[in-house]
């Protein structure tokens, strides 16, 4: 299990000891520093109410699973009560987790999951599926509005590679398998799923499917919904198991109806996924003169058959942060950097304060990687991009999973850090970036500190791209949640007002729920409610998520809802 009040396993921490410029940057942007350290509440001191589950239900669960796989202890319930959003960690650090599950169960098979769902329907307790606990939109948290007992169903014992079809290029995998477990099992046979989200180390296949996850190689592989061939989901009205078929014209695609359902219609237990032979990988750093030229490079690359497998463009602020995370090096390295900077300014005409780092990555056969790399770098040169070589690309690759730990470090020292992501069309990408970036700085600015508004573009498609903002400021003491809600709502409404999507890969949960009905429209909501009613007529599956309802407790999560938030009202 991950740590309660931070990212990663217990004891994980971001190492800033060899990054002397990091604290200077944090203080300049936010006003925080090492002296502001405030440790979280003692885990052992956090109070948890007694479980609401009745003795009969607990006994029935133990009969189904065995007593050792049914947990009512305080620690297990706390660890399965929240995800890892800023809101979650703020409450965890304060020792106020809110509603936690009454029971946590650990099935080992689809049959046992079906038994749990049948029991839940008969005894009318709610069930919430749980994978790695990395969700950052409130998707795994029991609603405080629920009067019924809540049973969280951890899929972590269901982590096996069931089968590998090397002829068809598919693998059947249980839903509780973590990213590293999947890759270890497939790599040993020469294959890869090729799905590497930022949460890869701690998230599961079932969680990826339930939230429409995206990985860093989505430019080539697509998102998780593009990889699924068939799946099994246990619903309160029975098992839904789609056929293993290359393509089908049998009405709406049931796979795509289930993917992204966030546990609201049942529990995904197994999926057959497309897999690929492992190839060589290469990563390269390119410094672009400004964000606009980087956007244009990504757009051009995305429309060619030589597109990279990975593209990630950081704005100037995120680029500056990335540079502070590199050890300074010796005198020789510093002298070389000074020469490069002088060359960029005098010869290439760079304003280094606007320069943006672009990471390009390729995967495949050696010949294919060489061809696509040459074409991508040629496009970059045509836009005055300056190659930083493989060392810059490899440095990014080596620390790509560290950023959540950096968030913990900032929170530990009095900072607020959160993210907002969406997709925009290429036509709207620059205008959306400029509008959101400027407005968020105005929102976060306090006294002499401008706040931090990092942004990167990733997950590029022919028609558009994912735009991902990270915003940070010193916490407003005594008004921490109000500060966060104001900033989060502003970022979402600015994006929606620019025509962006509500989410690209973080999903809805309750964090984006206030805008859901405006986004999908009345007919869309009717369709989703109809699906929920058909597969979960008793409303026992993750009640209150994805669809606004009495169980959503939005008035508690978003005070003033619906008058306080809603699409399109941001300046």
C-alpha angles and dihedrals in degrees: 000000000000121000116279100234101028148025125286131016120324109289094026113136140163111257109224095163094102096040105078095169095055099081091045090055093046092050093046092052101035111010093241126129146164091281091063094067113144114178119217123258115281108271091218091057097055111114119227124186119238114270115273094211114116120239092247094057092047091049091049091051091050090050090053099044108017123259096270090062096054113076128192098159121124097243097052092046092050093048091053097044102084145018128228107273120133088254091052094049093045090057093041092053090050091049093242106116097162121212114005128188117275094218134014118205131191114205121187101203145031088251091059091047089052090051091051092050092048090050091048091053092048095046096034101234122144122247128207121188115225129193120164099335096240097125112129102190101064095265097142101038120109109239114247087223093066115107093181121085114268123222117192112208112210112201095194095112088057097072105123133128097234098189144340121215104198093179094057097030096237136125129198111217133178115247098241095063115121120226095256091047091053094048094045092053094046098039090058087063094043097260140109135197087212096213112133114165119176087259092052096124094056108024131088139225091247091053091049091052095044092054104033092246125202126212131205091257094053091116086074105020101035124224124308092273088060091056101050118102100172139342146188122231125178109219129181089254095049145288119320108201117171123209124260097244133147092227136343140197098199101124125283113357106261091199090061092046091056097041107085095020091122095217093299097121101031146310121294107222106170141007139189109223136186112253133188140212111263115254139179119291129211130181126193135185122220125184111216122201092238143342094270094058089048091052090051092050091052091047093052094045093049091058096053131081087233093063117147120250090234132029124173122170118191123201119234094272095050089045090054090050091050091053091052089056092062118088109251096240128211131303093278094053092047091050091050091050090052090053092050092049091050091050092050093050100042103032106025097034096234122166094211092203088066099039116122130203118231120192116204123189134183133192130187140066117348092251095048092047091050093050096047093043092053092051095046093049090048090057089049092052090051088058093048093259116162118219115233091183134226095307091069091047093048092047089056091046092052094055100033093114096046101081097087088056089053088054088055090052092052092047090049088060101046104279134136114218128174142145141226124194136180141145125261132184118253089249091059101035100098097039091049092048093050094046096048095039093053097043093048091052089052089050096047099041112116123175107309095346119092097196124231123277110177121178137183135181117220140147096054123199133182092262103034150331145246113263114202124190126194114194127188141173140152110290116257101239111232092010101057097133095043090052091051095046092051093050095043094048091048093051093049094046093047090054094046091047088056092054097258125144122264091240138352101194112341093077128209114281105151096304094078096026098104089067099040099095094046090049101050097029131223095295092048091051090049090054093049093046089049090053091049092049092048098050101028107028092162094051094232098134113093093318117212098024128115093359122063109242142141088276092058093078089206091160088064097042094039110026109211095028124187096014094045098055138025140135119291103010097107118108 
